[in-house]
């Protein structure tokens, strides 16, 4: 995501390619959240309870969203069944549709190049290179997927993940509970917020801020007008550097 962002590959005419890619990222995060409960161990139970409570704090739709995610008022076996359905049916279906759209857009619009290289090509100082999507690009992509699958299979065989202690709704939450690494920066941010910010709950302010940030990030192709006409956009480059640094620093603090 950040490589695409810093290369300004979202600029016209590839705005929809960026949006479809971002939606794919959100779905993958949804896979992470829904799959976390499936082992039905103590850690997964309480992490899901906290995560759904955060969704329940959203104004207006929070209560409905909490019941929708849990399949009731509390995290129960119904929640496990619901999350299993999300994880193996709903999200894969959405992923397939979005991935097809994303690949179609890449095939139709091609891969972007940095603005400096684009200017050099336009001025005749560099040759325009291209590669057919099928079979050349697709075969290279498949090799990458196979390599990633091999690494994943090797890690699963060498470091098998145990199920852990079975979930107990009446037990106390384990000490030091925290989410997986890709949610750590948000988790640490919420820890730093005070209980009240003006008249609002601190946690709610944090969630709203992350929601606004995600929306701005999604709409960057339409906000960064300078990149759209091939000009340098230092503000959005700085915004990307800040976002990347923020995620790294807050994640490192959470790991400590």
C-alpha positions in Angstrom: 0.0 0.0 0.0 2.7 2.5 1.0 4.8 1.7 -2.1 1.8 2.5 -4.3 1.2 5.6 -2.3 4.7 7.0 -2.4 5.0 6.3 -6.1 1.8 8.3 -6.6 0.4 5.3 -8.6 -3.1 6.3 -7.6 -3.1 9.3 -9.9 -5.3 9.6 -12.9 -6.5 7.3 -14.5 -5.9 4.7 -11.8 -8.1 6.2 -9.0 -10.5 3.1 -9.0 -7.5 0.8 -8.9 -6.4 2.4 -5.7 -9.9 2.3 -4.2 -10.4 -1.4 -5.1 -6.9 -2.2 -3.6 -7.8 -0.3 -0.4 -11.1 -2.2 -0.1 -9.2 -5.4 -0.5 -7.0 -4.3 2.4 -10.0 -3.7 4.6 -11.4 -7.1 3.7 -8.1 -8.7 4.7 -8.2 -6.9 8.1 -11.8 -8.3 8.4 -10.3 -11.8 7.8 -7.9 -11.2 10.6 -10.6 -10.0 13.0 -13.1 -12.8 12.2 -10.5 -15.5 12.2 -9.2 -14.5 15.6 -12.2 -16.0 17.4 -12.2 -19.3 15.6 -9.8 -21.2 17.9 -12.3 -20.4 20.7 -9.6 -20.0 23.3 -9.4 -17.6 26.2 -7.4 -15.0 24.4 -9.5 -15.0 21.3 -12.7 -14.8 23.4 -11.7 -11.7 25.3 -10.0 -10.0 22.3 -13.3 -10.5 20.3 -15.3 -9.2 23.2 -13.2 -6.0 23.4 -13.2 -5.6 19.6 -17.0 -5.9 19.3 -17.5 -3.5 22.3 -15.4 -0.9 20.4 -17.7 -1.4 17.4 -20.7 -1.0 19.8 -19.5 2.4 20.9 -20.0 3.9 17.5 -22.8 6.5 17.6 -26.3 5.7 16.2 -25.4 2.3 14.7 -23.2 1.0 17.5 -25.9 -1.1 19.3 -27.1 -2.6 16.1 -23.6 -3.3 14.9 -22.7 -5.0 18.2 -25.7 -7.4 18.0 -25.0 -8.0 14.4 -21.4 -9.0 15.0 -22.1 -11.1 18.1 -25.4 -12.6 17.0 -26.8 -11.4 20.4 -26.0 -9.3 23.4 -22.9 -11.4 24.5 -20.1 -13.3 22.9 -21.4 -16.9 22.7 -21.4 -19.9 20.5 -23.7 -17.9 18.2 -20.9 -15.4 17.8 -18.5 -18.2 16.9 -20.9 -19.6 14.2 -21.4 -16.1 12.8 -17.7 -15.3 12.6 -17.1 -18.7 11.0 -19.7 -17.8 8.3 -18.0 -14.4 7.8 -14.6 -16.0 7.6 -15.3 -18.8 5.2 -18.2 -17.5 3.1 -19.0 -13.8 3.2 -15.5 -12.4 3.1 -14.1 -14.8 0.6 -17.0 -14.0 -1.7 -16.4 -10.3 -1.4 -12.7 -10.8 -1.8 -13.2 -12.8 -5.1 -15.4 -10.1 -6.6 -13.0 -7.2 -5.6 -9.9 -9.1 -6.6 -11.4 -9.7 -10.1 -12.3 -6.0 -10.4 -8.8 -5.0 -9.2 -7.0 -7.3 -11.7 -9.3 -6.2 -14.5 -8.4 -2.5 -13.8 -4.7 -3.4 -13.6 -5.0 -5.2 -17.0 -6.9 -2.4 -18.6 -4.9 0.6 -17.2 -1.5 -1.1 -16.8 1.0 -0.6 -14.0 1.9 2.9 -13.0 5.5 4.2 -13.1 7.0 7.0 -11.0 6.1 10.6 -12.2 9.8 11.2 -13.0 10.0 8.1 -15.2 6.7 9.1 -16.9 8.1 12.5 -17.8 11.2 10.9 -19.2 9.1 8.6 -21.4 6.9 11.5 -22.5 10.1 13.6 -23.5 11.6 10.6 -25.3 14.5 10.3 -22.8 13.5 6.7 -21.8 11.9 3.9 -23.7 8.4 2.8 -22.8 8.5 -0.8 -21.6 5.5 -3.1 -21.4 4.7 -6.7 -20.5 1.5 -8.6 -21.5 -0.6 -9.4 -18.5 -1.3 -12.9 -19.7 0.8 -15.0 -19.6 4.0 -13.0 -18.6 2.8 -10.9 -15.7 0.4 -13.6 -14.4 3.1 -16.3 -14.4 5.4 -14.0 -12.4 2.7 -13.3 -9.9 1.9 -17.0 -9.5 5.6 -17.7 -8.7 5.3 -15.0 -5.9 2.2 -16.6 -4.6 3.8 -20.1 -4.6 6.8 -18.7 -2.7 4.6 -17.1 -0.1 2.6 -20.3 0.3 5.8 -22.3 0.7 7.0 -19.9 3.5 3.6 -20.1 5.2 3.5 -23.9 5.0 7.1 -24.1 6.4 6.3 -21.8 9.3 3.1 -23.8 10.1 5.1 -27.1 10.1 8.1 -25.8 12.1 6.2 -23.6 14.6 2.7 -25.1 14.9 0.2 -22.9 16.6 -1.6 -24.5 19.5 -5.3 -23.9 20.2 -4.6 -22.8 23.8 -7.0 -22.9 26.8 -10.7 -23.2 25.9 -12.7 -20.0 26.2 -14.5 -19.5 29.5 -16.9 -16.6 29.7 -16.8 -16.6 33.5 -13.0 -16.4 33.7 -11.1 -13.1 34.2 -9.4 -11.6 31.1 -5.8 -12.7 30.8 -3.1 -10.1 31.8 -1.5 -8.2 29.0 -4.2 -9.0 26.4 -3.6 -7.3 23.1 -4.5 -7.7 19.4 -2.4 -9.0 16.6 0.5 -6.8 15.2 -1.6 -5.2 12.4 -4.0 -3.7 15.0 -1.3 -2.7 17.5 -0.9 0.9 16.6 -4.7 1.5 17.0 -4.7 -0.4 20.3 -1.8 1.7 21.6 -3.4 5.0 20.5 -6.6 4.1 22.4 -4.5 3.4 25.5 -3.0 6.9 25.4 -6.4 8.7 25.1 -8.0 10.0 28.3 -11.3 8.7 29.5 -13.0 11.9 28.3 -12.2 14.2 25.4 -14.5 17.3 25.8 -17.9 15.6 26.2 -17.1 12.4 24.3 -15.6 9.1 25.5 -11.9 8.9 24.7 -12.3 5.6 23.0 -15.0 6.9 20.7 -12.9 9.9 19.7 -10.1 7.5 18.8 -12.4 5.3 16.7 -13.9 8.3 14.9 -10.4 9.7 14.2 -9.3 6.4 12.7 -12.5 6.3 10.6 -11.9 9.8 9.2 -8.2 8.9 8.5 -9.3 5.8 6.6 -11.8 7.8 4.6 -9.1 10.4 3.7 -6.7 7.7 2.8 -9.3 6.1 0.6 -10.0 9.3 -1.2 -6.4 10.4 -1.7 -6.5 10.1 -5.5 -9.3 12.8 -5.6 -7.6 15.0 -2.9 -4.1 15.0 -4.3 -4.8 17.2 -7.3 -1.1 18.1 -7.9 -0.1 14.4 -8.4 -3.0 14.1 -10.8 -1.4 16.6 -13.2 2.1 15.2 -12.7 3.3 17.8 -10.2 5.2 17.2 -6.9 2.8 17.0 -4.0 5.0 17.4 -0.9 2.0 17.6 1.5 0.7 14.2 0.6 4.2 12.7 0.6 4.7 14.1 4.1 1.3 12.7 5.1 2.4 9.3 4.0 5.7 9.5 5.8 3.9 10.6 9.0 1.3 7.7 8.7 4.1 5.1 8.1 6.2 6.4 11.0 3.1 6.6 13.3 2.2 3.0 12.6 5.8 1.8 13.2 6.4 3.8 16.4 3.0 3.0 18.0 3.3 -0.7 17.1 6.8 -0.8 18.7 5.6 0.9 21.8 2.7 -1.6 22.0 5.1 -4.6 21.6 7.2 -3.3 24.6 
